[in-house]
Amino acid sequence: MQRRGDGISLYDALSACGADMAAISRQEKLINPAEIAAYIELHIEQGPVMVAREIPVGVVSGIRGNVRHNKIECWGDAQHSGVVPRWLRKDAVFAVSDLIVRLDNHWRALLERGTDLVVTCGVVQTNPAEHSISRVPGYAHFSFEARSKSSDTLEAFYQLVQAEMHSIERERGVKFVLDRRLMSEPAVCDAQLCDLMAQACRTGALRMSAFPVAQATMPPCLPTAACRRRWCLCATKMARTTRMKRWSWQTLCWARR
């Protein structure tokens, strides 16, 4: 595995940090998980929130779970754009656009109620072999992802997505076909450690905020359910452009039992 940009391998990066690569190559444990009571992991924020709010330190309250589909297909009817009136069209792109707008409206309403939720359709595409400026698209596909601290919120929003799909199918004469649903459960960070870190910030007169993040990497030697865990974020304007050099920006702090 090599780091993008400079080609440094994971092996060389770990060696430069003083890791015992011979023991790692033999798959030996470098630390006894039973001796660890908790750990704190330092990250650079990947998003723009802390910089926008001018907050230097963020305490992670939890890791958002997600529900997603890598590919949802919408099938309509490809027709000539100049001769087919609106009421006879089965336009796949308009159907997908209609769905995305409806989901955005639901998302806005939920945020106004204080619900933790982020929604993304990162891929929207027609068939490049068939699409044309003068052709009513009969096919489009898109991706869907929703993230939240709450499993109930994810499931409820997912059911809402399906309901809106069925409604659009009836109204526009199209058909949505979903690939395999993928689900990742939310993870709640340790409340006591969160309080201690917040108190440390207040003692040091540091502005801070607590909020959930998209994801984080759990060290494989730690059992997720058994170990108290906490992530701390540092704000930096460079984070969104450097893509974080993954083997230099992470710091783990261990608390032994």
N, C-alpha and C positions, 0 to 999 in steps of 0.2 A: 504494500500500500504506500502510495506516494502523495505528498501534499501538493495541491495545485499551486502553480506559481513558480516555486523553486525546485520542485521535484525531490525534496528531502523525504526519505523513507521514514516510516513509523519506527523502524528498528533504530535508525541513526538518531532520530529525534529523542527517543527514550534513552538511548545510550548517552547522549549529550546532557541529559538531566540526571545522570548517575544511576539509572536503573540497572539492576542485575540481569542483563539480557541472557546470560547463560542459564540462570534459574528459570527465567520466563520461557526460554526455548525448551526446557525440560518440563514445562507446565507445572512447576512447583509453586505452591502458595507462598506469597511474599509476606502475608500478614494473616493472622488467625481471626476470622470473622467473629468468633465468640468473644474476643477481647474488645470489640468496638461497640460503644454505647450509642454513638451518633456521629454524623459527619456533616460538615458545611462545605458547599461547593461554590466557588466564586466564578461568575460568568460576566461576560460583556453582553449588554442587552442587544438583541438583534432587531428590535423594533424601534420606532421613533418616539415612544411615549415619554420616556424619562428626559430625553433631550428637549422635547417640546415643552415639558413642564418645568424644566431646569431643576430636576431632582437628581442629586448625585448618587443616591443609594436606593435600591429597591429590595424589599424582602418578599420573596416568593411565597404566596399563600397556598399554592397548589399547582399541579400540572394539569392543564385542560385535556380531557379525553376528546376523542373525535369519532364521528361516523362519516364514512365516505364511500363514494363510488368513483373508481378511476374512469369509467366510461358509461355514460347513459346515452343511448341512441334514441333519436326521434325520427320516425318514419312518416312521411307525408306522401305527396304526389307531385313529381316534377312536371311542370307544364310551361308553355310559352307565356311570358309575362304580358305580352301585348294583347292577348285575346281572352284571358280568363279573369272574370270579375271577382271581387273580394269574396262574395258569398259562395263561390264554387272552388275557392282555393283551399288547398291543404298544405300550407306553407310551413315547413319544418323550422326554419329560422325564426319566423314570427312566433311560432309556438314556444320555442326555447326561450326567446326573448321575453315573452309574456310570463313564462314561469319564473324567470330570474327576477323580473320586476315585482311579481307577487311575493316572492321569498324575501326580497329586500324590504318590502313594506311590512311584512310580518316581523322581520328582524328588528326594524326600527321601533315597532310597537312594543316588542318584548324588552328592548333596551330601555324604553321609557318607563317600564314597570320595574326596572332594576335587575332584570334577568341577565346572567352572564352568558354571552353567546357571541361567536364570530362565525360568519358564513362566507364561503368562497367558491366561485366557479372559475377555476384557473385556466381551464381549457374549453374553448368554444370553436368548433370547426365544421365546415361543410366538406364535401368530397371534392378535392382539387381536380380530379379527373372529369368531373361533371359540372361543377358550378360555373355560372356565367352571369354577366350583367343583365342579360335578357331572359333569364330562366328562373322560374319559381322553384326554389330548392325543395327537393323531395326528401332530403336527408341532411341531418346534422347530428353531431354528438358533442357532449360536454362532460366535464367532471363536476363533482359535487363534494363539498366537505363542510361539515359543521363542527365547531369545537366549543366545549363548555366545561365548567367545573362540576356540573351536575349531570349524572347519567339520565335522570328523569327528564331534564331539559332536552338532552340529545334525542331521546326516544320520542318525546312529544313533538319536537320540531320535525323529526324524520317522518312521523305519521302525517304531519301537516304538508310536507313535501309531496307525499304520495297522494293525499287528497287533492292537492292542486293539480297534480299530473292528470288524475282521472277527470277533473273538471275541464281541463284544457283539451284532453282527448275528445270529450263529448262536444265541446264548442267548436273545435277547429278540425276535427276529423283526422287527427294524427294518432300515432301510437308510440309510447315510450317503452323502451326495452332496457332494463337495468342489468349491469354485470353484478358480480358478487359483492355483497355488502361487506365492508370492512369496519371493524369496531375496536376502539382502544379506550379502556376505562380511565376515568380521571384518577389522579393520585393526590391525596391531601398531605401537605407537609406538616411536620410536628408543630403543634400550637405553642408549646412551651418554649421551643427554640426560637420560634417567630417572635414571641414576646421578649425574650432575652435580647435578640438582635435589635428590636425596636427600641428597647431601653438603652442599649449601648449607643444607638444613634442619637437619642435624646441627650444622653450624658455628654456625648462629643459634639453637641450642637450641630448635628448633620440633618439636613432635610431628608426625609425618606418617605416612601409610600409602599404599601403592601398590595400586590396584585398577582393574578395567575399568569403563567407563561405557557407557551405552546407545547414545549417538550424539553426534556433534559435527559442526560445519560446517566443511568444508574450503574455504578461500578459492578461488574459481574460477580465479584467476591462477596457482595452484600445481599442477603435475602431481603427482598423489598418489604415484606410484611413485618419483619423482625427488627429492622433498623430504623431509628429515628433519623430523619433526613431533613435538610434545609438547603435552599439555594439562595444565594445573595447576588444581586445584579449591580454592576457598575455602569454608569452612563458614559458613552463615548460617541462622538460624531463620526469616528472612524469605523464603528462597528458595521455599518450598513455597506461600506465600500470595500473593506479589507476582507470581508467574509470570515473573519476570525481565524487566525492560524491555530488550528485546533489543538496542536500539541504544545502550545506555549501560553494560551490564555486561560486554561483551566487550572485551578488550584484546589486541592482537597485538604480539608482540615479534619483530622481524626480526633475523637474524644474516646480515650480508652476507659474501659470499665474499672 
